[in-house]
Structure formats: structure tokens, C-alpha cells
Amino acid sequence: CSSTPSNLQTATGDTRPQPVVVQVPVEVSAPALESGCWVQFYSDRNFKGELATLVGPASLESADKMTGKQLKRHIDSLVTGSKATLRVYEHSMFKDRSTVFGPNSREAGLITTLGIGGDIQSPQLECDG
């Protein structure tokens, strides 16, 4: 390939372009999500930051089982589906203080709502209807 300029070749002489990985948001559709029994947790206020979706019915003894480094340590906003009732506990194993969020809840700042510093350790998600 003598007609290819040397500044477009790799060290091995390869002239093929490097692969590019593009991440784009996708819309997730599943029967469980369409049923309205889900909650979305966000690491930051106003529904921003890392996101984890829990589809119910479900009980997690510890938020450590959720994905996302920030979410394991801190949840600051959440949205519940139309048939979801979420109870969150201050400590793991469903202990101590708890708060309930009903269907279609949108809580943009959990630190002030919960009074427990946004530190959710045990979520329980029940399905209504």
C-alpha cells in the first residue's frame, strides 16, 4: 500500500480505522416495567447521576446488592411506577426507621425527605393490584 501516507498508518503498518464504541441511552421495555411495579434510584438530586431500576416484587436485605458504586453508598432521588409501593429502611436487614413511597412518587431530594442522609440500606418493593 505505497500510496497510503505514512502518518495514517499504525506502528504495524495497518491502515484500517480503529473501532469506536458509542454508548447511547436505550428505552427498556419489559412486561414487568409495563406493569408499573418498579422503582428507579438515582445517585444525585433531581433524578441525575447513576441509575438503578428495581422491578418488583422485590426485597433487598442490603443496598450493596444494587449496581453502581454511587448507588451502593448514596441514593438521593427516586421514581416509583404506577403500581409500586416502596418501603426503604435506614439499616440493612429491614431494621429501624422506614419510609414509604406510594405509586407514582417522584422524590427529587431524599436527604431532606428521609432525614437519614439518603442512606437507604434495605428496599422492599410491593406491587399493587
C-alpha positions, 0 to 999 in steps of 0.5 A, spaced: 500 500 500 505 505 497 500 510 496 497 510 503 501 516 507 505 514 512 502 518 518 495 514 517 498 508 518 499 504 525 506 502 528 504 495 524 503 498 518 495 497 518 491 502 515 484 500 517 480 505 522 480 503 529 473 501 532 469 506 536 464 504 541 458 509 542 454 508 548 447 511 547 441 511 552 436 505 550 428 505 552 427 498 556 421 495 555 419 489 559 412 486 561 414 487 568 416 495 567 409 495 563 406 493 569 408 499 573 411 495 579 418 498 579 422 503 582 428 507 579 434 510 584 438 515 582 445 517 585 444 525 585 438 530 586 433 531 581 433 524 578 441 525 575 447 521 576 447 513 576 441 509 575 438 503 578 431 500 576 428 495 581 422 491 578 418 488 583 416 484 587 422 485 590 426 485 597 433 487 598 436 485 605 442 490 603 443 496 598 450 493 596 446 488 592 444 494 587 449 496 581 453 502 581 458 504 586 454 511 587 448 507 588 451 502 593 453 508 598 448 514 596 441 514 593 438 521 593 432 521 588 427 516 586 421 514 581 416 509 583 411 506 577 404 506 577 403 500 581 409 500 586 409 501 593 416 502 596 418 501 603 426 503 604 429 502 611 435 506 614 439 499 616 440 493 612 436 487 614 429 491 614 431 494 621 429 501 624 426 507 621 422 506 614 419 510 609 414 509 604 413 511 597 406 510 594 405 509 586 407 514 582 412 518 587 417 522 584 422 524 590 427 529 587 431 530 594 431 524 599 436 527 604 431 532 606 425 527 605 428 521 609 432 525 614 437 519 614 442 522 609 439 518 603 442 512 606 437 507 604 440 500 606 434 495 605 428 496 599 422 492 599 418 493 593 410 491 593 406 491 587 399 493 587 393 490 584 
